[in-house]
Amino acid sequence: LVREIQRLVEAHYDQALSIQQIAESRFVNADYLSRLFKKTTGHTFVDYLTDYRIHKSIELMKIPAYKNYEIAQMVGYDDYRYFSQIFKKKTGMTIGEYRGRTECASR
């Protein structure tokens, strides 16, 4: 069940996902599913989803044609400001700092 949820995140990370909706679609209790996910992966569902989205955004940042707000939307964040806050919290860098660093490294 946990692996199925991980595959769901990998396939639909760009869409709104919640442990509640996944639990309902699998006919299990959301609290149970949340605890099972944390016990199995060591991460909460929200942290897992956020980490996956940030990982995907970093891959997309390698393509200079994409604007930052476009990348945010591509990985499931409609609010660019919120995405940039989450990005900084997870990576320790702003999006501009990260992209600037990777541009310098590719020269």
N, C-alpha and C positions, 0 to 999 in steps of 0.2 A: 504494500500500500504506500509506503514512504517513497519507494523508488518510482512508483506511478506518479506521485505528486511532484517529484523532482523532474520527471519527464514532462509533466504538464507545465511546470515553470519554464523549462527549456524551450518548449514549443510556443508558449503564450505569454512570455515575459512582457511583451509590449501591450498587453491588455490588463484591465483591472482584475486582480485575483485576490481572493481572501480565503483563509482557512475555513471560514463559515460556509461559503458557497461550495467549496470543494467537499467539505464534510456532508453537506446536504445532498450533493449529487451522488455521494457514495453511501448514503444512508447510515452514517456513523455520527456520533456525538463530536461536536467541534472541539470541546475541551480534551476529550480523549485523543483525538487526532493530533491536536497541538502538542500534547505531552509525548505522544508516540514519536512525532517528528523530531522534537527536541532531544528525546532520549536516543534516537537512532542516529541523528546527524550531528548533534552537539550544537545546533543552531535553532533559533526560533524560525518559524515559517517566514515571518516578515524580514528577518535578517538574511535568510537564505535568498529570498526573492530580491532584496535590495542589493546584496553582493553580486548576484547573477546579472542584474541590470547594470550595475557599475562596470562589471567585467565586459559586458557587451558594449557599453558606451565607450570604453577605452579602445576596443577593437575598431569601432566606428570612427574614433578620433584620428586614426591613421589615414583616413581619407580626407584630405584637405578641403575638398569641395563641400563637405557637410558643415553647415553652421551649427553652433552649439545648441541653439533652441531646437533645431531639426533632430539632432541626436537625442535630446531629451524626449521628444515626442516619439522617436523610433523605439526607445526602450521603455515606454510606458508612463512617462511623466508629462502631463499637460501643463503643469506649472513649472516654467523654466527656473524661477527663483528657488523653488523648493528643491528641484533637481540639483542646482548648483550648491545648495547648502549640504545636501546629502553627499554629493561628490566630494566636497571638501572634508566633511566629517570622516568619510571612509578612506580617502587617499592621503589626507593631510595637505593637499594642494588645491588651489582654485583650478577651475577648468582652463583658464588662460595660462596659468603657470605650468600645468601639465602639458598642454599642447605646445607651449613654447619650448619646454624641455625636450619633448619628442622631436620637434622640428629641428632643433640644434643637433640632436643625436643622429638624425638621418642625413645630415650634410657631410 
